[in-house]
């Protein structure tokens, strides 16, 4: 298995909803990442997990809450989002960023209404 | 601070021509990576070049790295309409992406 799987592919949620995005990989990668990408912009790094511990948090608003329950799974919990949070959310993983590239999932297209 | 910064921001060429895009970065790196993104999809890893390498090839892709100038270039030879996409570079230092180069290959 050489993929990063993200679910759901599309999500529409209201501003009072709580939802979660899921990311899964079975390549034994120990670093996992969340990125947010707005239309016609580059991906912006949100969170970095290394060995299941949060190592970088880019001062993302607390309405985004990451969770790494094990080495294969990375969740992004969403609560009280704003319409400007509508974006493509990308997950990536790497075996070791010093030596290897990153494998990206196909993303979750999130719309906040 | 942002690492990879690509130029040009947009490039339009005819099928069969070569496309060259450049990337600059700011700090010491172990490697630099190039990615392709088709509209609204995830990024696809194209090639990784290590800091002790100067040039690397993969099919129609050729990547160079100049650590003294902190810059890299990606050359796509004999371009095809299917190469139409955005191209990004990133380094292992912080895995941030620059604005990218939007390549359009006209049939």
Boltz contact constraints between the chains, C-beta under 6 A:
constraints:
  - contact:
      token1: [A, 42]
      token2: [B, 97]
      max_distance: 6.0
  - contact:
      token1: [A, 42]
      token2: [B, 99]
      max_distance: 6.0
  - contact:
      token1: [A, 42]
      token2: [B, 100]
      max_distance: 6.0
  - contact:
      token1: [A, 43]
      token2: [B, 97]
      max_distance: 6.0
  - contact:
      token1: [A, 45]
      token2: [B, 96]
      max_distance: 6.0
  - contact:
      token1: [A, 90]
      token2: [B, 42]
      max_distance: 6.0
  - contact:
      token1: [A, 97]
      token2: [B, 92]
      max_distance: 6.0
  - contact:
      token1: [A, 98]
      token2: [B, 30]
      max_distance: 6.0
  - contact:
      token1: [A, 98]
      token2: [B, 92]
      max_distance: 6.0
  - contact:
      token1: [A, 101]
      token2: [B, 33]
      max_distance: 6.0
  - contact:
      token1: [A, 101]
      token2: [B, 45]
      max_distance: 6.0
  - contact:
      token1: [A, 101]
      token2: [B, 48]
      max_distance: 6.0
  - contact:
      token1: [A, 104]
      token2: [B, 42]
      max_distance: 6.0
  - contact:
      token1: [A, 104]
      token2: [B, 43]
      max_distance: 6.0
  - contact:
      token1: [A, 105]
      token2: [B, 42]
      max_distance: 6.0
  - contact:
      token1: [A, 106]
      token2: [B, 41]
      max_distance: 6.0
  - contact:
      token1: [A, 106]
      token2: [B, 42]
      max_distance: 6.0
  - contact:
      token1: [A, 107]
      token2: [B, 42]
      max_distance: 6.0
